Amino acid sequence: MLSDRPLDVLTASVTATGTEGWVSAQDQLAGLSANAAHRTVHSSRAGLLKDASPTSASVHATTELITPVRIQVPLPGR
């Protein structure tokens, strides 16, 4: 368990709709922390790293984690 460590789980929409049980598995992953967010991004899995808009969502999620990790506070909006 991650206790209350910040965790942001991004799920690609193509994987979410094309893989049975994937969203549930990602929800379980987010459930490892009491300080987690789970977002679905309109993209393929590879697109989260290669395509402009989904990549910006990945960068935003990572950037959003920096301050909470450094000073041990909840994720924004939690």
C-alpha beads as a LAMMPS data file, in Angstrom:
LAMMPS data file: protein, C-alpha beads

78 atoms
77 bonds

1 atom types
1 bond types

-500.0 500.0 xlo xhi
-500.0 500.0 ylo yhi
-500.0 500.0 zlo zhi

Masses

1 110.0

Atoms # bond

1 1 1 0.000 0.000 0.000
2 1 1 1.042 3.543 -0.670
3 1 1 -0.729 5.029 2.353
4 1 1 -1.367 8.668 1.425
5 1 1 1.461 9.107 -1.069
6 1 1 0.274 11.058 -4.127
7 1 1 -0.591 8.851 -7.094
8 1 1 -2.045 9.857 -10.454
9 1 1 -3.232 7.022 -12.718
10 1 1 -3.801 7.849 -16.395
11 1 1 -5.800 5.430 -18.521
12 1 1 -5.839 5.635 -22.309
13 1 1 -9.426 5.676 -23.568
14 1 1 -8.669 3.161 -26.342
15 1 1 -7.352 0.685 -23.789
16 1 1 -10.228 1.437 -21.407
17 1 1 -12.847 0.599 -24.024
18 1 1 -10.937 -2.193 -25.748
19 1 1 -9.710 -4.256 -22.811
20 1 1 -12.247 -5.882 -20.527
21 1 1 -11.477 -5.291 -16.865
22 1 1 -8.826 -2.650 -17.557
23 1 1 -10.695 0.257 -15.961
24 1 1 -11.381 -1.832 -12.875
25 1 1 -7.696 -2.773 -12.667
26 1 1 -6.702 0.893 -12.985
27 1 1 -9.223 1.803 -10.260
28 1 1 -7.624 -0.811 -8.027
29 1 1 -4.212 0.674 -8.762
30 1 1 -5.463 4.137 -7.803
31 1 1 -6.957 2.580 -4.664
32 1 1 -3.468 1.776 -3.397
33 1 1 -3.208 5.369 -2.183
34 1 1 -5.670 7.424 -0.163
35 1 1 -4.315 10.409 -2.113
36 1 1 -4.914 9.310 -5.701
37 1 1 -6.569 10.516 -8.868
38 1 1 -7.614 8.331 -11.809
39 1 1 -8.175 10.011 -15.160
40 1 1 -9.059 8.666 -18.561
41 1 1 -7.344 10.472 -21.434
42 1 1 -8.735 10.331 -24.984
43 1 1 -5.810 8.476 -26.541
44 1 1 -4.176 5.183 -27.312
45 1 1 -1.643 3.876 -24.816
46 1 1 1.270 4.880 -27.064
47 1 1 -0.413 8.223 -27.674
48 1 1 -0.033 9.125 -23.990
49 1 1 3.689 9.440 -24.761
50 1 1 3.780 10.396 -28.454
51 1 1 0.760 12.548 -29.391
52 1 1 0.648 16.234 -28.448
53 1 1 -2.619 16.501 -26.505
54 1 1 -2.356 13.204 -24.586
55 1 1 1.320 13.892 -23.884
56 1 1 0.373 17.218 -22.349
57 1 1 -2.078 15.346 -20.090
58 1 1 0.776 13.053 -19.016
59 1 1 3.052 16.021 -18.353
60 1 1 0.274 17.821 -16.455
61 1 1 -0.365 14.777 -14.256
62 1 1 3.352 14.438 -13.507
63 1 1 3.743 18.157 -12.796
64 1 1 0.680 18.075 -10.552
65 1 1 2.394 15.431 -8.409
66 1 1 5.627 17.361 -7.770
67 1 1 4.454 19.720 -5.025
68 1 1 2.357 17.145 -3.132
69 1 1 5.297 14.732 -3.155
70 1 1 7.773 17.380 -2.017
71 1 1 5.717 18.768 0.844
72 1 1 3.480 15.769 1.541
73 1 1 0.065 17.324 0.944
74 1 1 -3.029 16.029 -0.873
75 1 1 -3.275 16.198 -4.647
76 1 1 -5.041 19.343 -5.908
77 1 1 -8.793 18.921 -5.742
78 1 1 -8.655 16.113 -3.159

Bonds

1 1 1 2
2 1 2 3
3 1 3 4
4 1 4 5
5 1 5 6
6 1 6 7
7 1 7 8
8 1 8 9
9 1 9 10
10 1 10 11
11 1 11 12
12 1 12 13
13 1 13 14
14 1 14 15
15 1 15 16
16 1 16 17
17 1 17 18
18 1 18 19
19 1 19 20
20 1 20 21
21 1 21 22
22 1 22 23
23 1 23 24
24 1 24 25
25 1 25 26
26 1 26 27
27 1 27 28
28 1 28 29
29 1 29 30
30 1 30 31
31 1 31 32
32 1 32 33
33 1 33 34
34 1 34 35
35 1 35 36
36 1 36 37
37 1 37 38
38 1 38 39
39 1 39 40
40 1 40 41
41 1 41 42
42 1 42 43
43 1 43 44
44 1 44 45
45 1 45 46
46 1 46 47
47 1 47 48
48 1 48 49
49 1 49 50
50 1 50 51
51 1 51 52
52 1 52 53
53 1 53 54
54 1 54 55
55 1 55 56
56 1 56 57
57 1 57 58
58 1 58 59
59 1 59 60
60 1 60 61
61 1 61 62
62 1 62 63
63 1 63 64
64 1 64 65
65 1 65 66
66 1 66 67
67 1 67 68
68 1 68 69
69 1 69 70
70 1 70 71
71 1 71 72
72 1 72 73
73 1 73 74
74 1 74 75
75 1 75 76
76 1 76 77
77 1 77 78
